[in-house]
Amino acid sequence: MSTSEAARRTGVVAGPARSQATGTAAPARRRGGGGLAPWLFLAPYLVLFLSFVVAPIVYGLWISLHDYDYTLPGKPFVGFDNYVKLVDPSSTTFSNFWAAMRATGIFTLFSVPLLLVLPLLVALVMNGRFRGRNLFRALYFAPYVLGVAVVAVIWRFLLDANIGIVNQYLGDLGLPEAIPWLTSTPQAWVALVGVTVWWTLGFNAVIYLAGLQEISAELYEAARVDGANRWQSFWNVTFPGLRPVVSFVTMVTIIASANMFGQSYLMTRGGPGVETRTAIGFIAETGLTSYQMGDAAAMSYVLTVVLMLLSVMVFRAFREKEA
């Protein structure tokens, strides 16, 4: 007698297995994957990611291996010649590119520490409870909503050596009033770094503030019970709690500083000479003005590799501190 026949005669209806402990029906096991449903949900992102990230990366790499001039029909393959120019001292591209990289390094070296420390101090103040706190937060974040063109044009007018009100106010205070903020170094670097810090400080401060609000108040209370002063509370409670946030802010700030272009292009025109022409500025000039897209693409990938190495160093530094 078959199992189904015996079940029919005894009146037992086949159904889902029941748990011996609870008597409830055990859920049936799902076989296989989720089918097409997960891929349908991922499809919009995958299409955008492939179209605007993967495809440009591959196409840019292809361009870097060719003598690519988009105004001419022929684009001969040159292999790694465009990369060799960047490491060959006899090449004219070598000196110009590494001078631009040096300018990028100077700007990054002086702007990143300020954009790490000053926003943290502002965030610590904004995290307190005092009257007018929301207005204080808005004032510091407001410049960040402006575009780089607006910021650069405003400060180019304010820092003008002849009609700028900055020099006028300095003169009223008895200080030197003929400072060439935009036409001489190191004054031009002071102007570029100062304007960038004023412009982007609010963004980093908001990120820090979000991290501060995630730190439990009980930790500060325990520190006070143990007799810790403000500095000890900051070093042993606040900073460890902010370590992931500091790592993120550090990396984002380095990348943003290394990609600085609008401020120097609109405020100093890369001058005096080419002293403040950054790597992004030289890449744009090479590709869009000189039509040497192959060289520009190769420079872009070299800059990308440098930023990737810096990213690894930052992540390892913070990971070692955690250990």
LINWOSUL-V868728 format. One line per field, one symbol per residue. ss: DSSP state (H for helix, E for strand, - for the rest). A space follows every 50 residues. Layout:
ss->???
//
This chain:
ss->--HHHHHHHH-------E------E-----------HHHHHHHHHHHHHH HHHHHHHHHHHHHH-E----------E---HHHH-------HHHHHHHHH HHHHHHHHHHHHHHHHHHHHHHHHHH------HHHHHHHHHHHHH--HHH HHHHHHHH------HHHHHHHH--------------HHHHHHHHHHHHHH HHHHHHHHHHHHH---HHHHHHHHH----HHHHHHHHHHHHHHHHHHHHH HHHHHHHH---HHHHHHH----------HHHHHHHHHHH---HHHHHHHH HHHHHHHHHHHHHHHHHHHHHH-
//
